[in-house]
Amino acid sequence: MDQPTVGILHPGSMGAAIAACAANNAAAVLWCETGRSTASAERATQFGLTPVATLSELLDRSDIVISLCPPAAAENLARDVARRRFGGVYVEANAISPTRAQRIAALLEPDATVVDGGVVGSPPVGGKTPTLYLSGPADATEHIEALFAGTTVRTAVLGTEIGKASALKLSYASFQKTSRVLVALAVGMAREHGVDQELIKVASRRTDSYLSEPQYVAKAAARAWRWGRELEEAADTLAAAGLPPEMLRAAASTLARWNDVKDDGELTLTDALDRLAQP
């Protein structure tokens, strides 16, 4: 598949940056502007993506479609694509459970070839080099590896089974995101009793403790609207394996207290902790 045309659904902060990397080896990278926000349009313009008016046009013109959206929207988006009988390679790259990834594959096949994907790391800007883990049919994963060859998005194939990439993504996200929630609770408790600075000093003696970097709590709060849904997906995955999901569900419930500060880059640690204390 030389110089494929790629469609991105949709250009959020991760999706737009991933799409820009794909553009290095693609004939064009398309995005559907209908119903998208001004912020999405600005990101798409910033990264040089080509707008199209409708989802149908995007699918008709694309050889590869990459789905990178909030986890809660992934399945409905796949249904919209399936209704239009997309016949190319569909990369389901959202932070969803392996079971949901398999359901989405069943929706899209046999018209489309589905690759399960999971992005671990920050968006590929400013020197960041995330890894896109892949699982699915070998010929399709080879096309995705070629699409990102020589870019700052690394790829790693985990096998042919749909769900493996999603499982790895959620396994990592379970620790990474829940640990930030625990930091917020610990610092919030210490602050209530006037010992927050002492807590940070104690934690700073350990070089591997997130607790020594509480400033990250504000960043977690701004991303809570997305992280909470990831942890719900991870909790579902734990439950499906017979493992207790309660801790991750509790972390997701805690994150929900920050849902009204979506993507607020000006949020401070004090603001985040104050909001956390308000049901």
DAGI-V38703 format. One line per field, one symbol per residue. ss: DSSP state (@ for helix, = for strand, . for the rest). phi: phi as a letter, one per 20 degrees, with the letter a starting at -180 (. if undefined). A space follows every 10 residues. Layout:
BEGIN
ss: ???
phi: ???
END
This chain:
BEGIN
ss: ....=====. ..@@@@@@@@ @@@@@..=== ==.....@@@ @@@@@@...= ==..@@@@@@ @..====... @@@@@@@@@@ @@@.....== ==.....@@@ @@@@@@@@.. ..======== .......... ======.@@@ @@@@@@@... ...====... ...@@@@@@@ @@@@@@@@@@ @@@@@@@@@@ @@...@@@@@ @@@@.....@ @@...@@@@@ @@.@@@@@@@ @@@@@@@@@@ .....@@@@@ @@@@@@@@@@ @.......@@ @@@@@@...
phi: .elfedddcc efffffffff ffffcdfacd beefmeffff fffffgemee fcecfgfgff eeecddecbg gfefffffff fffelgdded eedeecfgff fffffffeee fddddecbed pegfcmnfcf deecbqggff ffffgffdfm deeecbedpd efofffffgf fffgfgefff fffgffffff fgdmcfffff fgfffdfddf fecfffgfff ffdggefgff ffffffffff emdfefffff ffffgffdge dglefefdgf gfffffedg
END
